[in-house]
Every structure is written in C-alpha cells, then in structure tokens.
Amino acid sequence: MSERIRILGVFAILGFVAGVLANVAYHTVLPVLLAVLPQIQAEAILSGFAGAVLTMLVLVLWSYLSGPRKEA
C-alpha cells in the first residue's frame, strides 16, 4: 500500500509543478503568441495546448526518471 501512496504523491507533486508551469506559460508565453499570431484570439485553445504540452513533458520526465523496475 505504501508504494501506491508514494506513486500518488509523486503524481500530486508533478501535477502541482505542471500547474505552476502552466500559469507561468500563460502569463509569459501567451502574450508573445498573441502578438506573433494576432488572428488567434482564442486563449482557451492556446491555454489547452500549453497544458497538454506541459503534461506530456512532465510524464516523459517522470517515465525517464523512474526507470525500469528491478526484479528481486
């Protein structure tokens, strides 16, 4: 049971970090994208895209950092 709690804790921390990064990206990257691409005014679409990219990055990092299981 402790392994499940540890995994849930890791995902909670990763989710928190992804949320912080999404907030930073929203306030820094979004104005730049809107200036470069003025025809795109749907900030919900851009925020969703940023969230999806950040989530994928977090999951890829987690999968590489966790490594394969060692069997005893």
Secondary structure, 3 states (H helix, E strand, C coil): CHHHHHHHHHHHHHHHHHHHHHHHHHHHHHHHHHHHCCCCCCHHHHHHHHHHHHHHHHHHHHHHHHCCCCCC
